[in-house]
């Protein structure tokens, strides 16, 4: 194993890494002394490692005193692959949604007080959006951000934005955390979020959250369009964004 920076190396993590790889290679086959023999880690250290790994559910000790990987790896594996696959799934499914509504579809996730744009499927419309994958925008001003924040309790939202300065992008942007919480209550009732000129004048969005296998919000999707087309398309866009969010959730 290459040590890129010896100064910051943590030997205990390296030993745990070796033990986990041994168990992964031969699940339910190795006892403690087998692991001592295979890794060269002394008995007392191995005992402590296995006790800790078992308590954290990284490994399971079985009836024959052998070890197998624990349920933590199922959770971490799902999270890892959903992060990789979600953009691919969005790119595959969003094209039809964009074509049906004739407007741009976007995907983002919540990172602290901001959303991070992950992907975008442009519609063949004359208005091109300035948002691009990799951009970050305050969550309180966006439909996707508010859709994701609506899964937090009011106290969690207050704690998250307690020290945040609310930038006013337009006169319709939420000016403080209590104004935001008032919007989130309505979003929880509807199941989707709306942004009408809260980031850019003349632009409206409707968004819904995408859930992971455990039902937790993993990301959000939105339609974005000029206000001139918003009233006519709003009902259909709401239905379609909920459908797309459900489709993406079912594939996590």
N, C-alpha and C positions, 0 to 999 in steps of 0.2 A: 504494500500500500504506500503510495507516494505521499509524503508529508510536505505540503506546499509552504507551510510556515511553521517551523518547529516551535517558535516562541509561543504560539497560541494553541498548541496541540493539547488535547485533553485525553490523557491515557485511559481514564475510566470509560470514556465514550468509545475509544478504539477497542477496548476489551469487550464491551457490550456488543459492538458491531461484529466482532469475530464470533461471539457466542450465537448471535442471531443468525448469522450466515450458516453456521454449522447446523443449527436446528432446522433452518429452512431447507437445507440440502437433504436432511434425513429426518423428516418429521416423525415423531412418536417412536424413534429408534434409540435415542441417546439419553443415558442417565447422567447424573452430575459427574461421576468419575470418568465417563466417556468424554465428556466435554473438557475436563481437566487434561486428559491425555491428548486430545486433538488440538487444543489451543496452547497448552503449556502454561496456562494460568493456574496459580496455586489454589489448593483446595479451599482455604478460608476466603480468598477473594472470590472464587467461583460461587461459593455458598451465598455470599452477600449479593453478588450480581444477580443470581437466579431469584433470590428472595425479593429483590427490588423489582426485577422485570415481571415477576409473577404478580406482585402487588399492583403494578401499573397496568396489568393485563396485556403486556407485550408478549408474554409466554403463558402457556397453560401447563401445569404439572399433571400428568395423567396417572392412572391407577398403578401402572407398573413402574412409577417413578421416572418415566421418560418425559420428554418435553416436546411441545408443539408450539407453533406461533399462536399468539392470542388474538382476541377480537379487535384489538386496536388496529391491526394491519388491514382488516376489512374496511374500517372507517377511513383510514388514511388512504387506502388504495382507491376507494370510491371518490374521495375528494381530489386526489391527484389526477385520475383519469377524467373526472367531470370537468376539471379546469382545462385540460387539453382538448377534450372532445366538444365542449360547449360551443366554441367558435365554429368548428367544423359543422356541427349540427345546425347552428344558426345560418351559416352560409348555404346549407342545403335546403333548409325549410323557408328561409325568409324571402327568397326570390319570388315564390308564388304569392306570398302575402303582399309584397311590394307591387307585384303586377295586378293583383285583384283590386287593391285600393288606389294604385297609381301614385303612391307617395313613398318616401324614403323610410326604411326601417333601420333601427339602431339597437345595439346590445351594449350594456354597461354593467359594471358591478360596483358595489359600495366599498370605498376605501376611506375609513375614518369619516370626515365630514364632507368628502367629495365623492363624485362618481368618476370612474375611469372608463372611458369608451373603449370597447373591445373590438367591435366590428360594425360595419355599415353596409347596407344594401341599397344603393341609389335607385330611385325610380326615374324613368325618362321624363323628368319634369324640367321646366325652364329655370326653376330656383334651385341652386346648389347650396347645401349647408356648409358652414365653416367647420363644424365639428368633425373630427377624424379620430380613428383608433389611436390611443395613446394620450389623448387630451383629457384633462381633469377639469371639472366644473363643480362648484359648490352644490351639494345634494339638495339643499333647501330650495333652490331656484328651478329645479328640473323635475319633470314628471317621473322619470326613471328613479331619481334620487328619492322623491317623496313616496313612490310605490314601495321602495325598499325600506325606508324609514318607518313606514306605517306598521311594519312587523315588530318594531320596538315599542316598549311601554313609554308613556309620557315622561316618566322619571329618567329612563335611559336616554331619551332624546335631549332632555334638559342637561344631563351630565355630559353628553357628547358635544353639545353646542354651548356649554356654559361659558366658555372663554372665547368663543368664536365671534368675530366681527362680521355682521351680516352686510355684505356688499350689495348695494341696490343697483342691479343691472338696468332695471326699468322702474317706473313708478308702481308697478304691480308686483315686484319682488317682495317676498316676506321680509319684514324689517327687523324681526326679533324671534326668539325661540317660541314665545307664546303664540304668535301669529302662525308660525309653522305648525305647532301642535293642533291649533284649531283646524287647519287644513287636513292634517293626518286623520283626525276623527272621522271626517267625511269620507276619506279614501278607504278607511277600514270598512265602512258601510257599503260602499259601492263595489270594492274589489279591484278598482283601477284608479289611476291618478291622472290628472290633467294639469297642463301648464299652458296658460293663455297669456302670451307676451311677458313672461316672467324673466326670461333670459334675453330674448331679442324681440324688439317691437315688430309686430306684424307676423309673428310665428307662433304656432300652437302645437302642442304635443299631447298624445295620450299614451299611457304606459301601464304595463302589468308586470308583476314579478314572476320569475322562474324559480321553481323550488327544486331542491335536491331530493335524494331518496328518503331522507329523514323528514321531509316537509319544510325544511328551513329555506329562507330566501337565498338563492345563490347568485342571481343576477336579475336584470330587468330588460324588457324590450319595449320599444316605442315606435309610433308613427309620428313623423314631424311634417308639417305642411304650412303653407301660407294661410293667414287668417281669412283671406278671401275665399278659400275652399273649405275652411273648417266647418262652418255650419252645415253645409250640404253633405259633407263626408263623415261628420262626427259619429252618428249612430253606427254606421257600417265599420268605421275604423275602431270603435270601441269593441264591437263584436269580434273583429278579426284579430286585434291585439290580444284579447283574452284567449282566443283559439290558438294563436301562435305560442303564447306563454304556456298553455296547457300541453301542447305538443312537445315543446322543449323540456318541460318538467317530466313528462312521461319517459323521456329518453335518458334521464340522468341516472 
